[in-house]
């Protein structure tokens, strides 16, 4: 069973020429989502893959994939991730992290074609998270602080459905935490 999170970043900078994650098109939000997706207290979630599709300047898109199965030599602090993200955007390698030019649409299409995957787009007006029977390999799609453009959301919904944590708009990182908790509970109950 693998969980995947896809963060659509409208303004995330696509090169390594920055001094802080915040000033690089709010890549600090990507850092927070990485931590929420992959980290437990004193360990990593080896069954999670995190994707970020950056659409900011100078040369979008950039797809960063972080695979919990092979990720190592990381901590949760922002300084560590700023260094790793800069290195990745500059084309250098880090264990468990890859970078390519895959667009949001191509990434979603490849997930849909793989089969045996539920694709879920987080949106306040979606079906309640607690009413969903998640499959073994679920993919969750979220926007950053700006949100997903309507065109990208419409494309995603060709392959999946809207789900919601309620009418309150939560931060992307909080949504990931709630999703992980909900799936952890369902897995525990099924064991």
Secondary structure as GFF3:
##gff-version 3
##sequence-region A 1 191
A	DSSP	beta_strand	2	9	.	.	.	ID=ss1
A	DSSP	alpha_helix	27	38	.	.	.	ID=ss2
A	DSSP	beta_strand	39	40	.	.	.	ID=ss3
A	DSSP	beta_strand	43	44	.	.	.	ID=ss4
A	DSSP	beta_strand	48	54	.	.	.	ID=ss5
A	DSSP	beta_strand	62	67	.	.	.	ID=ss6
A	DSSP	alpha_helix	78	89	.	.	.	ID=ss7
A	DSSP	beta_strand	97	100	.	.	.	ID=ss8
A	DSSP	alpha_helix	104	114	.	.	.	ID=ss9
A	DSSP	beta_strand	117	128	.	.	.	ID=ss10
A	DSSP	three_ten_helix	129	131	.	.	.	ID=ss11
A	DSSP	beta_strand	137	143	.	.	.	ID=ss12
A	DSSP	alpha_helix	150	157	.	.	.	ID=ss13
A	DSSP	beta_strand	161	164	.	.	.	ID=ss14
A	DSSP	alpha_helix	172	190	.	.	.	ID=ss15
###
